[in-house]
Amino acid sequence: MTPAAGDGTLSAVSFDLSVWALPNGATPEQVRAAVRQCREGWHGEQHPDPRVVGFYRAITASYPDRPARPGTPWEVAPLHAAADHVEMNLHPACPDQVLLDIERLAGEHDLMLFDAQDGSVYPPPARVRS
C-alpha cells in the first residue's frame, strides 16, 4: 500500500488518504460511497465517532496540524476531520514513516483506510480475514 519511491520518500505527486469509521462488515463500495458523499458536501448530523476522535488525536500528537507550519507532512492543514472520517493530504516528500503511522493508527482505531489515488480501500487488520 505504501507508494514509496524507493528512497524513503513518496513520488513527486501529493498523496491523499482518509480513514473511515463505518460499521463492522462495511464493504469497500460503502467506503467509496461515503467518500463520494463527503466530496459532494454531504455530512449527516451525527456525533463524532470515538474511533475518529482517537485517530485524530493520535496522528496530530505525532504530526501536528494546528497551527500549520513547515516540517509537517500535511499539504493541507488543518486536516479535514468530520464525525466519521479524517482526510489527510500529504506533501509529495512525506516520509514513508508517516504512512506507516497512519496505517498503524487506522488499525488500532478500527478504521477503514481509503487511498484516493486509486480508490483502494484497506480494512484495519482486525477486519482482515485469513
PLY file of the C-alpha trace (Angstrom):
ply
format ascii 1.0
element vertex 130
property float x
property float y
property float z
element edge 129
property int vertex1
property int vertex2
end_header
0.00 0.00 0.00
2.81 2.40 0.70
3.69 4.15 -2.57
7.37 4.75 -1.99
9.91 6.00 -4.48
12.46 3.57 -3.03
14.42 6.12 -1.06
12.09 6.67 1.90
10.01 9.37 0.22
6.91 9.42 -1.93
6.94 10.21 -5.60
6.64 13.86 -6.66
2.83 13.95 -6.51
0.75 14.63 -3.44
-0.77 11.68 -1.68
-4.24 11.71 -0.18
-5.62 9.24 2.36
-8.69 9.18 4.54
-9.78 6.95 7.40
-13.42 6.00 7.91
-15.44 4.79 10.89
-18.06 2.56 9.32
-19.93 -0.31 10.93
-18.32 -3.74 11.13
-18.88 -5.57 7.88
-18.75 -2.41 5.76
-17.66 -3.11 2.20
-15.14 -1.18 0.11
-18.05 0.10 -2.00
-19.72 1.50 1.12
-16.49 3.35 1.94
-16.31 4.71 -1.61
-19.96 5.83 -1.35
-19.17 7.66 1.90
-16.20 9.34 0.20
-18.44 10.46 -2.69
-20.98 11.91 -0.24
-18.24 13.82 1.55
-16.91 15.21 -1.73
-20.43 16.35 -2.58
-20.52 18.23 0.72
-22.99 15.92 2.44
-22.14 15.33 6.08
-25.03 13.99 8.15
-25.78 15.31 11.59
-24.10 12.91 13.95
-21.86 12.82 16.97
-18.15 12.29 16.33
-17.25 8.61 16.30
-14.83 7.89 19.19
-12.61 5.93 16.78
-12.19 9.01 14.57
-11.55 11.25 17.59
-8.91 8.82 18.89
-7.21 8.57 15.50
-7.17 12.34 15.02
-5.70 12.94 18.45
-3.06 10.26 17.95
-1.95 11.31 14.45
-1.84 15.01 15.32
0.09 14.28 18.51
2.89 12.97 16.28
2.30 15.28 13.32
0.53 18.49 14.42
-1.86 20.17 12.01
-2.61 23.27 14.10
-1.08 25.65 13.53
0.03 24.80 10.00
3.80 25.02 9.94
6.79 23.88 7.89
8.13 20.42 8.57
4.79 18.65 8.97
3.72 16.06 6.42
0.44 17.86 5.65
-0.08 19.51 2.29
-3.36 20.92 3.66
-3.75 21.90 7.30
-5.69 21.65 9.43
-6.82 18.17 8.49
-10.40 17.70 7.33
-11.99 15.95 10.31
-15.67 15.00 10.31
-17.80 12.84 12.59
-16.99 9.65 10.65
-13.67 10.32 8.94
-10.39 12.22 8.72
-8.95 13.25 5.36
-5.20 13.73 5.08
-3.48 15.44 2.15
0.24 14.67 2.39
3.23 16.54 0.96
4.94 14.86 -2.00
8.14 14.38 0.04
6.35 12.88 3.02
8.49 10.16 4.65
7.21 6.58 4.47
7.12 6.52 8.28
4.14 8.88 8.24
2.23 6.43 6.02
3.19 3.55 8.27
1.96 5.51 11.29
-1.34 6.30 9.55
-1.82 2.61 8.68
-0.94 1.51 12.22
-3.24 4.04 13.86
-6.09 3.20 11.47
-5.76 -0.41 12.60
-5.54 0.49 16.28
-8.73 2.55 15.98
-10.61 0.05 13.78
-10.89 2.45 10.81
-11.10 1.67 7.11
-8.37 3.35 5.04
-9.22 4.92 1.65
-6.47 5.62 -0.89
-7.72 8.48 -3.11
-5.11 7.83 -5.78
-6.65 4.58 -7.00
-9.80 4.18 -4.91
-8.39 1.25 -2.91
-9.94 0.50 0.47
-7.98 -1.26 3.19
-9.74 -2.68 6.22
-7.99 -2.46 9.58
-6.02 -5.61 10.48
-8.80 -6.75 12.82
-11.18 -6.95 9.85
-8.84 -8.84 7.52
-9.80 -12.48 7.31
-7.15 -15.13 6.79
0 1
1 2
2 3
3 4
4 5
5 6
6 7
7 8
8 9
9 10
10 11
11 12
12 13
13 14
14 15
15 16
16 17
17 18
18 19
19 20
20 21
21 22
22 23
23 24
24 25
25 26
26 27
27 28
28 29
29 30
30 31
31 32
32 33
33 34
34 35
35 36
36 37
37 38
38 39
39 40
40 41
41 42
42 43
43 44
44 45
45 46
46 47
47 48
48 49
49 50
50 51
51 52
52 53
53 54
54 55
55 56
56 57
57 58
58 59
59 60
60 61
61 62
62 63
63 64
64 65
65 66
66 67
67 68
68 69
69 70
70 71
71 72
72 73
73 74
74 75
75 76
76 77
77 78
78 79
79 80
80 81
81 82
82 83
83 84
84 85
85 86
86 87
87 88
88 89
89 90
90 91
91 92
92 93
93 94
94 95
95 96
96 97
97 98
98 99
99 100
100 101
101 102
102 103
103 104
104 105
105 106
106 107
107 108
108 109
109 110
110 111
111 112
112 113
113 114
114 115
115 116
116 117
117 118
118 119
119 120
120 121
121 122
122 123
123 124
124 125
125 126
126 127
127 128
128 129
